[in-house]
Amino acid sequence: MTGRLTGPLTGRMSGRCNRVASLMMVGLLSLAAYADAPRDQLIQVSAAWTRPTPEGTSIAVGYLTIDNHSQHAVQLVSASSPWAQQVTLHESRLDGGMARMTAVDLQIGAGQRASLKPGGMHLMLMGLTQACRLGDAVPLQLSFSDGQIVKTSLLVRTEAKQP
């Protein structure tokens, strides 16, 4: 006896069954890899910037893009920076010919993008502890409803980079 098992459960799989089993295994491994991916990769922040502020100015405005690569909607629940006493989310809009700024909530759908840009939604950094100078990188932390925390920096420059 050679120690080799034989029989209906241990016989060779047909080519088609082998391919189906291989595809199933690849699918399972892909799901496992997705589940084990670092959570901070599911929400990505890019193009984060702010304008320079004169000495003595206590407010700066931050702009950025947030991509939600997760399978569920998330809400921005807080933002903070060691350079500011408070960071809040606002939106600028025209109301009866007057520009108005109001505090807003930001929910980003699964697979969606939110753009904070001049003339629209933006972050208000209030109670600055120092001036924002050209070339500085203002640290920023964003916290989301699913527990994800994204740390980034607002690059201080005179205007947004054009795509």
Backbone torsions as a table, in degrees:
resi	resn	phi	psi	omega
1	MET	NA	137.7	-174.0
2	THR	-95.9	-8.0	-178.6
3	GLY	83.8	7.1	-179.8
4	ARG	-90.1	133.3	179.0
5	LEU	-83.9	142.3	176.0
6	THR	-137.0	167.8	177.9
7	GLY	130.6	179.6	-173.5
8	PRO	-64.7	-31.3	-177.7
9	LEU	-86.5	-15.5	-176.8
10	THR	-114.8	4.1	-179.9
11	GLY	-68.6	172.1	179.7
12	ARG	-70.8	140.7	175.9
13	MET	-79.3	147.9	175.4
14	SER	-66.5	162.4	-179.7
15	GLY	-56.1	-42.0	-178.6
16	ARG	-66.9	-45.3	178.7
17	CYS	-62.3	-37.9	179.4
18	ASN	-63.1	-43.6	178.4
19	ARG	-64.5	-43.0	179.1
20	VAL	-62.5	-44.7	179.0
21	ALA	-62.8	-39.5	179.0
22	SER	-64.7	-43.3	178.8
23	LEU	-63.5	-39.9	178.4
24	MET	-63.8	-41.7	-179.8
25	MET	-64.8	-43.3	178.0
26	VAL	-60.9	-42.5	178.7
27	GLY	-62.1	-44.6	178.7
28	LEU	-64.1	-41.8	178.4
29	LEU	-65.4	-36.7	177.8
30	SER	-64.4	-43.0	177.7
31	LEU	-63.0	-41.4	179.1
32	ALA	-63.7	-41.8	179.4
33	ALA	-64.8	-39.9	179.2
34	TYR	-64.5	-43.3	-179.4
35	ALA	-65.0	-32.3	-178.0
36	ASP	-90.3	-1.8	-179.5
37	ALA	-64.6	143.1	177.4
38	PRO	-56.2	133.6	-175.8
39	ARG	-61.8	-30.4	-176.7
40	ASP	-68.6	-11.1	177.0
41	GLN	-81.9	-13.6	-177.9
42	LEU	-78.1	-26.8	173.8
43	ILE	-119.0	123.6	-178.6
44	GLN	-122.3	138.9	178.8
45	VAL	-112.7	135.7	178.9
46	SER	-141.9	169.8	175.6
47	ALA	50.3	41.9	-178.7
48	ALA	-85.0	126.0	-177.3
49	TRP	-154.8	163.7	174.0
50	THR	-147.4	164.1	178.2
51	ARG	-90.3	157.9	174.5
52	PRO	-63.9	149.6	177.3
53	THR	-119.1	141.2	176.2
54	PRO	-67.7	154.6	174.9
55	GLU	-52.5	139.0	177.1
56	GLY	87.2	-10.7	177.6
57	THR	-74.9	135.8	-176.7
58	SER	-105.3	3.0	-177.2
59	ILE	-132.3	138.9	171.7
60	ALA	-132.5	160.8	-179.6
61	VAL	-119.3	133.4	-178.7
62	GLY	-113.8	142.2	179.5
63	TYR	-127.6	147.4	179.5
64	LEU	-170.9	173.2	176.4
65	THR	-121.0	135.2	178.6
66	ILE	-119.6	124.4	175.3
67	ASP	-108.6	127.3	178.6
68	ASN	-101.9	103.1	179.9
69	HIS	-92.8	7.7	-178.9
70	SER	-81.8	176.2	-178.9
71	GLN	-93.7	8.8	-179.4
72	HIS	-144.0	159.1	178.0
73	ALA	-69.8	148.0	174.8
74	VAL	-130.3	154.2	176.7
75	GLN	-118.6	138.5	172.8
76	LEU	-73.7	115.4	-176.0
77	VAL	-100.2	-24.5	176.1
78	SER	-162.4	159.4	175.6
79	ALA	-141.2	145.5	179.6
80	SER	-150.7	159.4	177.4
81	SER	-151.7	138.6	175.6
82	PRO	-66.8	-11.8	179.2
83	TRP	-88.2	-6.2	-176.1
84	ALA	-138.8	146.4	176.8
85	GLN	-72.1	-27.9	-177.6
86	GLN	-151.9	141.7	174.4
87	VAL	-127.0	124.2	-179.6
88	THR	-130.4	163.0	-179.8
89	LEU	-104.5	128.9	179.9
90	HIS	-131.9	165.4	173.9
91	GLU	-132.4	135.1	174.6
92	SER	-94.0	134.9	175.5
93	ARG	-148.9	155.9	175.4
94	LEU	-88.1	129.7	-179.9
95	ASP	-132.8	104.5	-178.5
96	GLY	63.8	35.4	-179.9
97	GLY	82.3	-3.0	179.2
98	MET	-106.3	136.1	175.5
99	ALA	-78.0	127.3	179.6
100	ARG	-127.5	148.4	178.1
101	MET	-121.7	126.9	-179.7
102	THR	-130.0	148.3	175.4
103	ALA	-69.3	139.4	-178.9
104	VAL	-137.0	164.2	171.6
105	ASP	-101.1	153.5	179.7
106	LEU	-126.6	115.1	173.2
107	GLN	-113.1	134.1	-178.5
108	ILE	-118.5	117.7	-178.7
109	GLY	-66.0	161.6	177.3
110	ALA	-56.5	129.2	178.9
111	GLY	71.7	14.1	-175.4
112	GLN	-106.0	169.5	-179.7
113	ARG	-126.1	142.3	172.6
114	ALA	-121.1	131.3	179.8
115	SER	-113.8	121.0	174.1
116	LEU	-99.5	116.2	-172.4
117	LYS	-146.8	162.7	179.4
118	PRO	-54.2	136.8	179.6
119	GLY	84.9	1.0	-179.3
120	GLY	-139.6	-139.3	177.4
121	MET	-69.9	145.8	-179.9
122	HIS	-161.4	162.1	174.7
123	LEU	-92.9	138.0	173.6
124	MET	-106.1	118.6	175.2
125	LEU	-98.5	109.6	-173.7
126	MET	-112.8	145.8	-178.0
127	GLY	72.2	48.0	-179.6
128	LEU	-57.2	139.8	178.2
129	THR	-93.3	-10.9	176.6
130	GLN	-159.5	161.5	179.3
131	ALA	-73.4	149.2	175.1
132	CYS	-94.2	113.7	-176.9
133	ARG	-107.1	150.9	178.1
134	LEU	-46.5	131.3	178.4
135	GLY	89.8	-14.8	176.8
136	ASP	-65.0	158.3	172.7
137	ALA	-122.9	106.7	-176.8
138	VAL	-83.6	115.4	-179.0
139	PRO	-64.2	142.4	-177.4
140	LEU	-144.9	137.1	175.9
141	GLN	-123.2	129.1	179.0
142	LEU	-114.1	131.4	178.9
143	SER	-114.8	135.5	-175.6
144	PHE	-115.0	161.4	-173.7
145	SER	-61.2	-22.9	-180.0
146	ASP	-92.2	8.8	177.6
147	GLY	94.6	-7.6	178.9
148	GLN	-70.0	140.5	176.1
149	ILE	-124.5	126.8	179.8
150	VAL	-115.5	124.2	175.7
151	LYS	-103.0	131.5	-178.9
152	THR	-147.7	-173.2	176.1
153	SER	-139.1	144.8	173.5
154	LEU	-92.0	116.6	177.4
155	LEU	-76.5	129.6	-179.2
156	VAL	-85.6	117.6	178.1
157	ARG	-149.5	171.7	-173.3
158	THR	-80.6	-24.8	179.2
159	GLU	-157.9	167.6	179.5
160	ALA	-69.0	146.5	172.7
161	LYS	-72.5	139.1	178.2
162	GLN	-84.3	139.0	-179.7
163	PRO	-63.1	NA	NA
